Amino acid sequence: MISYRTKQLLRNLFITLLVLILLAVVFFACWLLWLNRYVIYTPDGAKLDFNLNVEFSPGLAPSAPGPAPSVNIHFNETDQDQQFPKELTRFSGYTVTAQELKEDFDTVYNQLMALPEGSTIALQVKDLKGFFYYSSTLGRQSNDVSITKVEDLIAELKAKGHYLIARFPAFQDYYYFLDDEAGRVPYGLALDGGNGSLWLDRSFGCYWFNPASDGTVSYLIQIVMELRQKGFQEVLLEDFRFPKTSMIKFDPDDQPEALAKAAAAIVKSCGSDSFAISFGRKDTSLTMPEGRCRLFITDAVAADIALLAQQVTLPTPDAQLGFLTELHDTRFDEYCVLRPLSAAQE
């Protein structure tokens, strides 16, 4: 039998060991929290940077975008060649996604060539990762599709008299921030708390631009002007909104004003009598600027169209309100509507 003294000794040793284990767990957890301040994320994964500035940032206060810096783009008299009316008119057109261009470019090409002259066509020219699908000087070009083929396609569609719309995510990007992390972090949405690092939207696999940043507005203006030079008559800035999250350091009450000011700056800098700016959202809460612009609603139910039309304050709702939909309900056709290219074959 084990003596009483031995039992007490074993009991004390067990308690001491348990306390040491608990202390080790607490120390390890604290060490991980401390170490997390020095973790940065790259396309190859996470890495540690002990030279990273860990001072807490006061955050980014929304402010009106100042005058965008001049963009060195030379126009080739594109505006003077347009045959489209200066006043915005209602249309029914088709969309082509970047995924469709990557998966079966030849089929997409043949379907587009079969469209009647003067059709409205919206091409996705940039994706969530930040890859451009045309020859751009502003970022990475996609390796999943021939840029030369896309450029030739744009030229052919323009020659056939089609109305061309370029569509791309307004505030979502990934590689833009990684390519110049030090210089571009101020353009993004910072985490609420922590060391001011960018918030990564894991559901989309991208970072979000800060609409209140002058750098963000300037970058969007440069993209729009570049597309205008390519021969597009309109751009559609999709997902023109803040992300729905409580993890960013930006007061939700200030977000509508920041979006309205960004939209106004883009229209003022890029709009013209023959070039329109459109903004894509799932609701009508965006305060639309004055000028040649439209509001496109995504995922709308046909039964809600009349209500949505009542909610907007646009001079010509039938020409300035649009819908991106896969539905064939004719109620959409009372306004501008864009449907998948496959709808043209049905």
Secondary structure per residue as TSV (DSSP state, phi and psi in degrees):
chain	resnum	aa	ss	phi	psi
A	1	M	-	360.0	148.9
A	2	I	-	-83.2	129.9
A	3	S	-	-68.1	160.0
A	4	Y	H	-60.6	-41.7
A	5	R	H	-62.6	-39.6
A	6	T	H	-65.5	-41.1
A	7	K	H	-60.7	-42.4
A	8	Q	H	-64.4	-39.4
A	9	L	H	-63.8	-44.9
A	10	L	H	-63.8	-38.8
A	11	R	H	-63.9	-43.1
A	12	N	H	-66.4	-37.9
A	13	L	H	-64.5	-40.2
A	14	F	H	-63.9	-44.4
A	15	I	H	-63.9	-42.0
A	16	T	H	-62.7	-42.8
A	17	L	H	-63.8	-41.0
A	18	L	H	-63.9	-41.7
A	19	V	H	-63.3	-41.8
A	20	L	H	-62.8	-39.3
A	21	I	H	-65.2	-43.9
A	22	L	H	-62.3	-42.1
A	23	L	H	-62.7	-39.5
A	24	A	H	-64.6	-39.8
A	25	V	H	-63.7	-44.9
A	26	V	H	-63.2	-43.7
A	27	F	H	-61.6	-42.2
A	28	F	H	-65.1	-40.7
A	29	A	H	-64.4	-43.5
A	30	C	H	-63.9	-38.4
A	31	W	H	-64.3	-39.6
A	32	L	H	-65.3	-41.7
A	33	L	H	-62.0	-41.9
A	34	W	H	-65.8	-42.1
A	35	L	H	-68.8	-29.0
A	36	N	H	-60.1	-24.9
A	37	R	T	-66.1	-20.7
A	38	Y	T	-105.8	9.1
A	39	V	E	-87.8	130.2
A	40	I	E	-124.6	154.7
A	41	Y	E	-111.2	135.8
A	42	T	E	-129.3	171.5
A	43	P	T	-60.2	-21.5
A	44	D	T	-94.3	2.7
A	45	G	E	121.9	-166.5
A	46	A	E	-89.5	149.7
A	47	K	E	-147.7	163.1
A	48	L	E	-99.8	138.2
A	49	D	-	-135.4	98.2
A	50	F	T	-75.9	-2.8
A	51	N	T	-93.8	1.5
A	52	L	S	-66.7	136.3
A	53	N	-	-71.7	120.5
A	54	V	-	-108.0	15.9
A	55	E	-	-67.7	140.4
A	56	F	-	-71.5	132.4
A	57	S	-	-85.1	141.3
A	58	P	-	-72.5	-5.4
A	59	G	-	96.9	177.6
A	60	L	-	-112.2	117.3
A	61	A	-	-87.5	136.1
A	62	P	-	-64.8	135.9
A	63	S	-	-144.4	156.8
A	64	A	-	-65.7	130.4
A	65	P	-	-60.5	128.8
A	66	G	-	-76.1	-179.3
A	67	P	-	-59.3	128.4
A	68	A	-	-68.8	144.3
A	69	P	-	-62.4	152.8
A	70	S	-	-64.1	141.4
A	71	V	-	-109.9	124.2
A	72	N	-	-81.3	78.6
A	73	I	-	-123.9	129.1
A	74	H	-	-103.5	122.5
A	75	F	-	-84.3	147.7
A	76	N	-	-107.6	47.5
A	77	E	S	56.3	34.6
A	78	T	T	-59.2	-45.6
A	79	D	G	-59.8	-38.9
A	80	Q	G	-68.7	-18.0
A	81	D	G	-89.0	-7.4
A	82	Q	-	-70.0	141.5
A	83	Q	-	-108.1	9.7
A	84	F	S	-93.6	150.7
A	85	P	-	-65.2	149.3
A	86	K	S	-69.3	-33.5
A	87	E	S	-77.9	139.5
A	88	L	-	-65.0	136.9
A	89	T	-	-125.8	158.9
A	90	R	-	-72.9	143.3
A	91	F	-	-144.4	163.2
A	92	S	E	-129.0	115.9
A	93	G	E	-135.9	-165.9
A	94	Y	E	-132.7	152.2
A	95	T	E	-115.3	149.3
A	96	V	E	-127.6	123.4
A	97	T	-	-88.9	162.2
A	98	A	H	-62.8	-34.7
A	99	Q	H	-62.5	-39.6
A	100	E	H	-66.7	-39.3
A	101	L	H	-63.3	-38.1
A	102	K	H	-72.6	-40.6
A	103	E	H	-78.9	-40.4
A	104	D	-	-153.2	74.0
A	105	F	H	-62.0	-40.9
A	106	D	H	-62.8	-40.9
A	107	T	H	-65.3	-43.7
A	108	V	H	-61.0	-43.7
A	109	Y	H	-58.2	-47.9
A	110	N	H	-63.8	-39.1
A	111	Q	H	-66.2	-39.7
A	112	L	H	-68.0	-38.9
A	113	M	H	-66.9	-21.7
A	114	A	T	-85.7	-7.6
A	115	L	S	-71.4	148.2
A	116	P	-	-62.0	151.7
A	117	E	T	-60.9	138.7
A	118	G	T	85.8	12.0
A	119	S	-	-70.7	159.2
A	120	T	E	-96.9	125.9
A	121	I	E	-131.8	127.8
A	122	A	E	-110.4	117.7
A	123	L	E	-105.1	132.2
A	124	Q	E	-78.1	121.2
A	125	V	-	-111.1	-2.6
A	126	K	B	-156.9	141.6
A	127	D	-	-109.5	-176.9
A	128	L	T	-64.5	-29.3
A	129	K	T	-74.8	-18.8
A	130	G	-	104.7	6.4
A	131	F	-	-78.0	132.8
A	132	F	B	-90.4	144.3
A	133	Y	S	-108.8	20.1
A	134	Y	S	-142.9	174.1
A	135	S	-	-74.9	100.2
A	136	S	-	-116.9	150.8
A	137	T	S	-99.5	6.2
A	138	L	S	-107.2	-2.2
A	139	G	S	179.3	-166.9
A	140	R	-	-71.8	143.3
A	141	Q	B	-103.1	143.7
A	142	S	-	-66.8	139.7
A	143	N	S	-97.0	0.1
A	144	D	S	-88.9	-6.7
A	145	V	S	-146.7	150.9
A	146	S	-	-72.7	115.8
A	147	I	H	-63.6	-35.5
A	148	T	H	-61.7	-42.5
A	149	K	H	-63.8	-40.2
A	150	V	H	-66.3	-42.2
A	151	E	H	-61.2	-42.7
A	152	D	H	-65.5	-37.9
A	153	L	H	-62.4	-45.5
A	154	I	H	-59.2	-43.3
A	155	A	H	-64.2	-41.3
A	156	E	H	-67.4	-41.5
A	157	L	H	-64.2	-39.4
A	158	K	H	-64.6	-42.0
A	159	A	H	-64.6	-28.5
A	160	K	T	-82.4	0.2
A	161	G	T	81.8	19.0
A	162	H	-	-76.0	151.6
A	163	Y	E	-87.6	115.4
A	164	L	E	-104.2	128.7
A	165	I	E	-118.1	129.8
A	166	A	E	-99.0	127.8
A	167	R	E	-120.0	141.2
A	168	F	E	-160.9	156.3
A	169	P	E	-64.2	128.6
A	170	A	S	-69.8	-49.0
A	171	F	S	-120.0	10.6
A	172	Q	E	-109.3	131.6
A	173	D	E	-163.4	161.6
A	174	Y	S	-127.8	-60.9
A	175	Y	H	-71.9	-20.7
A	176	Y	H	-55.1	-43.1
A	177	F	H	-77.6	-35.1
A	178	L	H	-72.3	-30.1
A	179	D	H	-68.1	-26.6
A	180	D	T	-147.9	69.6
A	181	E	H	-59.3	-44.2
A	182	A	H	-66.3	-39.9
A	183	G	H	-83.4	-23.9
A	184	R	H	-108.3	-10.0
A	185	V	G	-54.6	-38.5
A	186	P	G	-61.3	-17.0
A	187	Y	G	-82.0	-12.9
A	188	G	B	-99.5	174.1
A	189	L	-	-88.4	121.1
A	190	A	B	-80.7	151.8
A	191	L	B	-63.6	145.8
A	192	D	S	-80.6	104.5
A	193	G	S	96.2	173.4
A	194	G	T	81.2	-151.5
A	195	N	T	-103.9	20.0
A	196	G	S	83.3	11.2
A	197	S	-	-70.4	163.7
A	198	L	B	-71.2	148.9
A	199	W	-	-86.2	128.0
A	200	L	E	-99.8	119.5
A	201	D	E	-82.4	98.9
A	202	R	T	-72.7	-23.0
A	203	S	T	-68.1	-32.1
A	204	F	T	-104.9	-13.6
A	205	G	T	69.3	43.2
A	206	C	E	-154.1	168.8
A	207	Y	E	-97.0	166.1
A	208	W	E	-116.7	136.8
A	209	F	B	-70.2	155.4
A	210	N	-	-92.5	110.2
A	211	P	T	-61.3	-19.9
A	212	A	T	-85.6	-2.6
A	213	S	-	-85.2	132.6
A	214	D	H	-59.6	-37.5
A	215	G	H	-63.5	-38.4
A	216	T	H	-62.5	-50.3
A	217	V	H	-61.9	-41.5
A	218	S	H	-62.1	-42.3
A	219	Y	H	-63.9	-43.7
A	220	L	H	-64.2	-39.5
A	221	I	H	-61.5	-41.0
A	222	Q	H	-64.1	-40.6
A	223	I	H	-63.4	-47.4
A	224	V	H	-60.7	-44.1
A	225	M	H	-65.1	-35.9
A	226	E	H	-65.3	-41.6
A	227	L	H	-68.1	-35.7
A	228	R	H	-61.0	-40.8
A	229	Q	H	-66.7	-30.4
A	230	K	H	-69.2	-15.8
A	231	G	T	114.1	2.8
A	232	F	-	-72.1	145.4
A	233	Q	S	-98.2	-8.1
A	234	E	E	-159.6	151.4
A	235	V	E	-123.2	146.6
A	236	L	E	-118.3	108.2
A	237	L	E	-86.3	101.2
A	238	E	E	-81.0	156.6
A	239	D	S	51.2	49.2
A	240	F	-	-79.6	80.6
A	241	R	S	-163.0	174.2
A	242	F	-	-89.5	152.6
A	243	P	-	-67.8	149.5
A	244	K	S	-85.8	89.1
A	245	T	-	-156.6	152.9
A	246	S	S	-99.3	8.7
A	247	M	S	-93.6	-0.8
A	248	I	B	-102.2	153.0
A	249	K	S	-91.5	73.0
A	250	F	S	-155.6	120.2
A	251	D	-	-61.6	122.8
A	252	P	G	-57.1	-31.0
A	253	D	G	-67.3	-22.6
A	254	D	G	-93.6	-7.4
A	255	Q	H	-67.3	-43.2
A	256	P	H	-58.6	-41.0
A	257	E	H	-66.5	-40.0
A	258	A	H	-62.9	-41.7
A	259	L	H	-66.6	-41.3
A	260	A	H	-62.8	-41.7
A	261	K	H	-68.8	-37.8
A	262	A	H	-65.4	-43.8
A	263	A	H	-61.7	-43.4
A	264	A	H	-63.3	-39.9
A	265	A	H	-65.7	-39.3
A	266	I	H	-68.5	-43.9
A	267	V	H	-64.5	-42.1
A	268	K	H	-64.2	-37.8
A	269	S	H	-81.4	-31.4
A	270	C	H	-115.3	-24.1
A	271	G	-	-69.9	154.3
A	272	S	B	-155.9	-178.6
A	273	D	T	-66.6	-15.3
A	274	S	T	-129.7	18.1
A	275	F	B	-142.3	128.0
A	276	A	E	-115.0	151.4
A	277	I	E	-115.8	127.3
A	278	S	E	-119.1	150.5
A	279	F	E	-124.3	128.4
A	280	G	E	-102.0	133.1
A	281	R	E	-150.3	175.0
A	282	K	S	-99.7	-0.1
A	283	D	S	-144.9	-179.0
A	284	T	S	-106.5	19.1
A	285	S	-	-78.0	-8.7
A	286	L	S	-71.4	128.9
A	287	T	-	-76.3	110.2
A	288	M	-	-77.5	138.4
A	289	P	-	-77.6	166.4
A	290	E	S	-74.7	147.9
A	291	G	S	128.0	-173.5
A	292	R	S	-84.8	87.8
A	293	C	E	-146.7	162.7
A	294	R	E	-133.5	163.7
A	295	L	E	-119.8	120.6
A	296	F	E	-105.5	129.7
A	297	I	E	-102.1	132.4
A	298	T	E	-104.2	151.2
A	299	D	S	58.9	33.4
A	300	A	-	-80.6	148.9
A	301	V	-	-92.5	137.2
A	302	A	G	-57.2	-34.5
A	303	A	G	-66.3	-18.8
A	304	D	G	-94.8	-0.7
A	305	I	H	-59.5	-46.9
A	306	A	H	-61.0	-41.0
A	307	L	H	-66.2	-42.3
A	308	L	H	-62.9	-38.8
A	309	A	H	-65.3	-31.5
A	310	Q	H	-73.4	-25.5
A	311	Q	H	-79.9	-19.3
A	312	V	-	-93.0	147.3
A	313	T	-	-114.0	80.7
A	314	L	-	-119.6	141.6
A	315	P	S	-56.5	-42.1
A	316	T	S	-130.5	82.5
A	317	P	H	-57.5	-35.3
A	318	D	H	-64.8	-27.2
A	319	A	H	-102.9	-18.4
A	320	Q	H	-107.3	-6.3
A	321	L	E	-110.0	128.8
A	322	G	E	-134.1	166.7
A	323	F	E	-136.2	136.9
A	324	L	E	-102.0	114.1
A	325	T	-	-150.7	156.5
A	326	E	S	-100.5	-3.8
A	327	L	-	-80.6	151.0
A	328	H	-	-103.4	12.3
A	329	D	-	-58.4	128.0
A	330	T	G	-70.1	-12.9
A	331	R	G	-64.9	-26.6
A	332	F	G	-64.9	-31.0
A	333	D	G	-73.3	-4.1
A	334	E	G	-74.6	-12.1
A	335	Y	S	-129.9	-176.3
A	336	C	E	-68.0	139.3
A	337	V	E	-144.4	139.0
A	338	L	E	-123.1	125.7
A	339	R	E	-120.8	163.3
A	340	P	E	-57.7	149.9
A	341	L	G	-57.9	-30.1
A	342	S	G	-60.7	-24.3
A	343	A	G	-65.4	-23.2
A	344	A	G	-71.2	-20.0
A	345	Q	G	-91.5	-6.5
A	346	E	-	-93.8	360.0
